[in-house]
Amino acid sequence: MAEAHQAVAFQFTVTPEGVDFRLSREALKHIYLSGINSWKKRLIRIKNGILRGVYPGSPTSWLVVASATAGSSYYNVDISMGLVNHIQRCLPERYGPYWTPQTRALLSMAVVSTGVWMIGIFFFRQTLKLLLSYHGWMFEMHGQSSRVTKVWAYLESVQHLLDDEEYSRKEMLAKEFQEKTAPRLQKYLVLKSWWATNYVSDWWEEYVYLRGRTPLMVNSNYYVMDLVLMRSTDVQAARLGNAVHAMIMYRRKLDREDIKPVMALGIVPMCSYQMERMFNTTRIPGKDTDTLQHLTDSRHVAVYHKGRFFKVWLYEGSRLLKPCELELQFQRILDDPSPPQPGEEKLAALTAGGRVEWAQARQAFFSSGKNKFALDAIERAAFFVALDEESHHYDPEDEASLSLYGKALLHGNCYNRWFDKSFTLIAFKNGQLGLNTEHAWADAPIIGHLWEFVLGTDTFHLGYTETGHCLGKPNPMLAPPQRLQWDIPEQCQAVIESSYQVAKALADDVELYCFQFLPFGKGLIKKCRTSPDAFVQIALQLAYFRDRGKFCLTYEASMTRMFREGRTETVRSCTRESTAFVQAMVEGRRVKADLQDLFRKAAQKHQNMYRLAMTGAGIDRHLFCLYVVSKYLGVSSPFLAEVLSEPWRLSTSQIAQFQIRMFDPNKYPNHLGAGGGFGPVADDGYGVSYMIAGENTIFFHVSSKFSSSETNAQRFGNHIRQALLDLADLFQVPKADS
């Protein structure tokens, strides 16, 4: 059978004459093709390494310099200022029959040309480095002048949130910290900045993500939605076949370094380092801290369906399976009637519960035998796939449908996602897709870049037949998916059930309200002469004040990928300017012109803070690193302890879109994803993500906890709607019918 040939390369029997080897030609063929594919990948990486090493130079530029040097010699013009003749005199006069004066001259010119070329590359690199290190353009292009980050930036961000007595106390702590503790801590950070590529990112990954002991589900992982206004097919296996094929195509581009960097405002390239761990990555639980396991390659995916785990190969030899062949494999899983093994159905609940419990169970029950082999198949997979039995989609006539879709992606039933994998690709019964993504390895724009490629490739390049199946004819002799085998004792099953109960309580406590805001989008906001992000953030401040009757510390994530290995910085969106505008709006005593002036001041302040954060002049990551140093040194700092313990009761994030221009959104207005979301950061707070999806609509994802009597996600969502409408009315811009 075909699967036997793929599984075993060498068969042998013992005979009286010795060992008789029978070589399987088919298996050897696959091994040969696999080796060829591996060497092709290595050669591509070597080539890219050479080109990177001489960037911004190129073989063509070297040829131009060498031609110019040789050409000048032909016309008796020495542009090398005697270097060619000097090198020629240093070379031995006799060295074999082909060592002629002409050979010596050509070699001398090649050496000089290479030296000039390398010097040019060095100066070009230094110039480019200086240009990319300059971030003033972000301010000057908007008519703003650069300024040094204020020492008291933190105090400025909280002054309007505190009474006079509390602010005076904070000011005293800050002054004491600045004069006594900060200089010593800062010296260590300066030393680290000389030694490390990025003085923030490794500590941020370790202490914010990997050392967290609470469940990843809801608390850390986030979700991403599919296109919601159109559907290509209702066939679950077919949609998944196209998506998985597109993902491996993207991984191939990533391995070959063929993916162009995303440009900040279309001007400066942003660091792509986070993409390196997108595939073949798993978070491994530990008692004190987790680790990220990343493999250079993986040739299979792990699949979950109806309580069973499967291993599906992505290649036949060195050939990537076609979408129709992947559809065949997934359909075989859907048609498999076998029941789950004891303890198998809820096994993934271990990844949804506490990290310490999972680490202990992994060590006790999954460190040897068939359990280790099966767990390795999951953890060493390119990514995880969940074939769900439920159907979810967005029905504009049923507002609750989008929220139910989001809840299914955020936590599912607490055991049908492998929350430790870099991402889980979820396929619902009606062909709708989505992602659940682990947060430690990268931030949302990175997985968004992959997702845009997958959705664009699925729709515009791969396509489907009239009946909704993948194009082409599969090879029916493909080896079927491999069912993973487990031997889970009753003690382990008890731990699994305990983790499931923890996860279920957490999932049941999450209130998620997702909605599409239809009256207007980016087009109308631009007519107000402000940035769309500032407009939405000020609307969120107005909505929160109406919801809670007070202001709170507000977190907005900003990218710092203009720096090597940069991740995020915090924009403290609740500013004095925004609170002044909100209070004036709520009081209703100001004339419209005054309100517009207050709004523009708040918007300008927000835009300036966002640019400062993007250019490394934010305050929160710096304070975080000072706090880490203080812990290493055993230095007590009441100021840092208070800053790092303050709750973010409003945590917000804008979702990036159109990072890859695979189609014209004006030509295909319904090809819109709804973005994604995350759980609330504080027990009595809100998590809000939003995507300004084109010119005429905005998607919001609002989360809170049922256990908090002070929050209600749907109530806050309605306040957001009204706040946006009120801001539009302030500028008297006509809106579409809601």
ABEGO torsion letter per residue (X at the ends): XAAAAAABABBBBBBAAEBBBBBBAAAAAAAAAAAAAAAAAAAAAAAAAAAAAAOABBAAAAAAAAAAAAAAAAAGBBAAGGAAAAAAAABBABBEAABBAAAAAAAAAAAAAAAAAAAAAAAAAAAAAAAAABAAAAAAAAGBBBBBBBAAAAAAAAAAABBAAAAAAAAAAAAAAAAAAAAAAAAAAAAAAAABABAAAAAAAAAAAAABABBABGAABBBBBBBAABBABABAAAAAAAAAAAAAAAAAAAAAGABBBBBBGGABBBBAAAAAAABGBBBBBBAABBBBBBBABBABBBBBBGGBBBBBBABBEABBBBAAAAAAAAAAAAABABBBBBGAAAAAAAAABBAAAAAAAAAAAAABEAAAAAAAAAAABABBBBBBABBBBBBAABAAAAAAAAAAAAAEAGAABBAABABBBBBBAAGBBBBBBBAAABBAAAAAAAAAAAAAAAAAAAEBBAAGBBBEBBBAABBBBBBBBBBBBAAAAAAAAAAAAAAAAAAAABBBBBBBBAABBAAAAAAAGBBAAAAAAAAAAAAAAAAAGBBBBBBBBBBAAABBGBBBBBBBABBAAAAAAAAAAAAGABBAAAAAAAAAAAAAAAAAAAAAAAAGABAAAAAAAAAAAAAAAGBBBAAAAAAAABBBABBBBBBBBGABBABBAAABAABBBAEBBBBBABAABBBBBBBBBEAABBBBBBBBBAABAABBAAAAAAAAAAAAAAAAAAAGBBBBBX
